[in-house]
Amino acid sequence: MLYEFLYPYHVDFTFLNIFRYITFRAIYGGLSAFLICFLLGPFVIKKLSQMQIGQIIQTDGPQSHMGKQGTPTMGGVLILFSVFMTTLIWGNLSNHYVNIFLLALVLFGFIGFIDDYLMQVKKRNMGFTAKGKFFIQVLFALIISWLIYKCPDFNSTLTVPILKDVSPDLGIWYIPFACLVIVGTSNAVNLTDGLDGLAIGPYIVASVTYMFFAYVTGHVQIAEYLHVQHIASAGEMSVICGTLAGAGLGFLWFNAHPAQIFMGDSGSIPLGGVLGTIAVITKQEILLLIVGGLFVIEALSVIIQVSYFKLTKGKRIFRMAPLHHHFELKGWHESKVIVRFWIISITLALLSLSTLKIR
């Protein structure tokens, strides 16, 4: 909004030329999102408490979690509002990828909000059924994937990390592949959101990492130097990633142990969905397995646990899944699990950035 309103006057007021720089808008977009979250956080926490929208703790989980019962949840609406408003302010709204991002934020935000609403406000035992939620996620992801596929500067080739000469063209099959990336990321982030700050910390790391990827993808000289596919309009995703990181930091202020608020499905499902969307837009879909490696590990631990339980008729590999609960039940303090998982996510992010040069 500021870009469209102010930048046209840069001819008369040269200082307004600064708005054309993606780095400037990414930094101030992040700071703006942080401030919105930070300033509105106490109000949102108070309002959710008054509405008695509190976390429901399952009795079969770690007993140390029982003290979290009633902590305000659905805090994801705070993150989404911050990101949405900040994108409107600092983003280039004439950019088709920005508009697709906003659509993904709204669509997946709808899924998460309704799921939380049914459980927290309507007091049902569950929100969507697992199959119903998955179906809607796939439907919305297919819409987003098709819109990205139809963008004039986008191509259906797949970027393979390290192997610069390997770029298979998936053609129309790129749409279901992108759908898989988006839905998989949405569910992986959702499964990771089980401890104070556990999901939002690595998410901030992933957002900052993709801010670099987006900038490289959108910069013709740097992309050519690093042998990365150049998509000019994708550079604007740096601003979006900045807002995601900033909003995440603002939310982490209140979500850090002991948490005053949880994001709920209202936050984890859309945040995962838009991260997958950004990975597709920047042509770094496969690298998301490394950048978001912690989310992948958490999701795999659930798949392995459920599969092994069914195959062996009751036996388990982990004491409890997702994986963070396994370490809790082994005696690790919650804070130790969280910080060590953050360390893993930072390490994986650095490893993924190194692949830009290893080609």
N, C-alpha and C positions, 0 to 999 in steps of 0.2 A: 504494500500500500504506500509506504513512504517512498519506495523506489519509483513507483509509477507517478506519484504526485510531485516529488522533489527533483528527481534526476533530470527531467526535461528542462529545468531551469538552470542547468549547470553551465550553459553558455553565458548567461548573465551573471551568475554567482558561481565562480569557479570552485569554491569549497564544496559545493554540492556534488562535484565529480566523485567524491569519496563513496557515494552510494552505489556506484557501478562495481566496486570491488567486492567480490564474494567474501573474501577474508574478513573485511570490515563488518559486513552484515551478518556473517556467521558468528563472530565474537559478540556483537551487540544483540543478536537474536538470542544467543545463549544466556547472556546476562539478563535480558528482559524476561525470558522464560523463568529463570531462577528467581527473580524478584517477584514475579506474579505468584509463583508457588509459595515462596517464603512468606509473602505478605498475606495471602489468602488462606494459608495453611491453618492458622489458629481458628479462623472463622469456620472453615469447612469441618474441622475436627469437632468444634462445639456444636455445629448444626447436626452432624451425623450422630453425635451422642444424644442430643435432644430427641432425635427421631428414632433412637434406640436401634440404630443400624450397626450392630456389633458382630465381631467375628464369632463364629460357632466352631468350637474345638471338638473334634471327634475323640471319643473316649478310648479308642483303640490306638491312638497316637502316643508319642512320648509324654509322660506325665508332667514333665517340666513345662509343657505348653498350656496346661490348664489355667495358669495365671494370665494367659492372653485372652481368655474368654471375655467377650463383651467389648474388646478394643474396637474402636470405630473402623469400619471397612468401607469399600466402594471409594477409596481415596483416589482411584484411577481417574475419576472425573476431574479432579484437580489437575492432574498431569495433562490430560487431554485438552482441557480448557486452556491451560497455559501454552501448550504447543500450538493449538489451533489459532489463538489470538496472536501469538508472536509470529507465526507464519504469515498471517494476514498483514502484519505490520512491516516485517522485514523481508518477506519473500517477494519474488518477482511473479506476480499472479498471472502474467501473460505466458509463463512457462508451462507447457503441457504436463511436464513431470510433477510440478508443484501441485497442479490441480488433481492429478491422479493420486498423489500422496494424500491430499486432503480428503478425497473420496474414500481411500482405504482407511484412513483414520476414523471417518464417520461410520463406515460400514462395519468394521470390526469393533469399533466402540459400541455400536448398537448391540452386537452379539454379547459382549461382555456386560454391558449395562442391564440388558434384559435378564441375563442369567443371574446377576446379582440381585436385581429387583425382585425376581420371583422368590428367591431364597430369603433375602433380608427384609423386604417390605411386605411381601405377601406371606412370608413365613412358611414357605413350602420346604419339604425335605430336600428338594433339589430343584435346580433351574431347568435348563434344557436337558433332555435325555442326551446321552453320549452320541447316539446316532444322529439325533436331530441337530445338535450343535455342529457335528462334523459335516453334515450335509450343507448347512448354511455357510460354514466356513469355506467349503469347496466351491459353492456357488459364487460367493463374493470374490474369492480368489481367482476364479476363472474370468470374472468380469474385469478385475484389475489386470490380470495377465493379458487378456485380449486387448485392452486399451493401450497397454505398454507396447505390445506387439505391433499395433497399428500406427504408432508414432512414426513420423516421417524420417527421423534420424536414427531410428533403432533398427538393429539387425538381429537375426535369429541365431547367430553363431555363438558358440559356448566358449568361454575363456577357461583354459586349463592352466592352473598355476604352474610355474616353473617351465613348462613346455611352451615356448613362445610360438612355435610353428604348428602347434596342434590346436585348431579351432574348428571343430565340427559344426556344420550348419544343420540345426535341428528342424528348420522349416516350420511348418504349422505345429509340429510336436513340441515346439518351444513353449506353447501355451500351457499344456498340462505339466510340463517340467517346471515352469515358473509357478504354477498353482501349487505343486508339491513343495516348493521352497517356501512359499508364503504360509501355507497351512501348517507345514512342519515347524516353522519358526514360531508361529503363533502358539501352538500347543507346547513346544519345548519351553518357552518363557513362562507359560502358565504353570507347568509342572515344577519349575524351579522356584516359584514364588511360595516358599514355605517357611522361611525364617526371616527375622528382622533385617531388612536391607540386602538379603541374599540375592534377589533377582535384580533389583534396581542398580546395585553396584556394578556387576558385569555388564548390565545394559548400557550404563554410562560409558564404560570402556569400549563397548562395541560401537556406540554412536560416534565417539571421537575417532575411532579407527576408520569407520566408513566416511567420516568427514574428509579424511585424507584421501581415501579411495575416490570419492566423488570429485574432489579438486583435481586429482591426477587425470581422471577420465575426461573431465571437461576442459583441460588445458592442452591445447594442441601440441605445443613444443614438448612439455613434460611427458605426455602420453606417447609421443613418437620416440622420445629418448628411452623410455622404460618399456617400450614395445607393448603398450596397453591400448586396447581398443578405445578410440577417441569418439566420445559422444558429447558434442558441444553443450547441448541443453542440460546434460546430466550434472554439470558443474554446480548448478543451483541447489543440488541435493546437499552440498556442504552447509548451506544456510539451514536447511531442514535438520541435518544432523546436529548442528550447533544448538538449535532450539530443543531437540530431544535430550541432549546432554545437560543443558541448563535446567530444564524442567526436572530431569532426574535428580540433579544435585539439590534442587529446592525441595523435592519430595523426600530425599534421603535425610534431610535435616530433621524431619519428623518421623521417618521410618527406621532410623538407626536404633539399635538395641539400647534400652527397651522401647519398642515402637509405640508411638502415640496414635498411629494410623496405619492401616494396611491398604494396599492398592486394590485387592480383590480382582475378580475377572474383568471388572471395568477397566483395569489398567493393564494386566498381564496379556490378555488376549489381543487387544489392539496394538499394544507396543510391540509384541512379537510379529504381528501381521505387517506393520509398517516397516519393521526392520528387514523382513523378508522382501518387501516391496522395493526398498532402497537397494538391497543386494542385487536384485534383478535389474533395476534401472542402471546401476553402475557397472553391470557385467562382471560382478565379483560374487557370483552365486555359490560356486564351489568353495571359495575361501571362507564363506560363512560357516562352513563346518569347523574351521579353525578359529575364526574370530569369535564365534558363538559356541566354541567347543564345550564350554561348561554346560550350556543349555542342552547340547547334544548328549553329553554324558548323563545328565539327569534324566532326559527322555529315554535313553537306551536302558538305563537302570530299571525303569518301570517296565519297558517292553520285555527285557530279559527276565525280570522277576515274575511277571504274569505268565509268560510262556513256560518257564521252568516249573512254576507252580501247577500249571495245567498238565504238563507232560509227566510230571512225577507224582501227580495226585496229592499235592499238599506240601511238598518240600520247598524250601526257599534257599536262594543264594545269598541274598542280603537279609539282614535282620529286619529291615523295613525299607520300602522304596517310596519316593525317590531317594537317591543316594545320600542326601544330607541327613535324612533321618537315620540311616544306617550308622553313620558316625556318631550321631547323638546317642544312640542306644549302646554304642561301644564305650561311652563315657566322656566323649569330647564335649566341652562346654559350647553352648550355642555360638558365642562370640568367636571361639577358635575355629569352628566350622566355617563361619561367615568370612572371616579374614583370610583363611587359607584358600577358600574358594575364590575370593577376590584376587589373590596372588596368582592363582592358576589362570584366571581370565586375563589378567594383565600380561602374563608370560605368553599366552596363546596369541594375544593381540600383537605383541612385538614380533612373534614368529611369523604371523601373517603379513605384517608390513615388510618383513625382510624378503618375502617372495617377490616383491616388486622389482628387486634388483637381481634376484636369482632366476635368470631366464636365458 
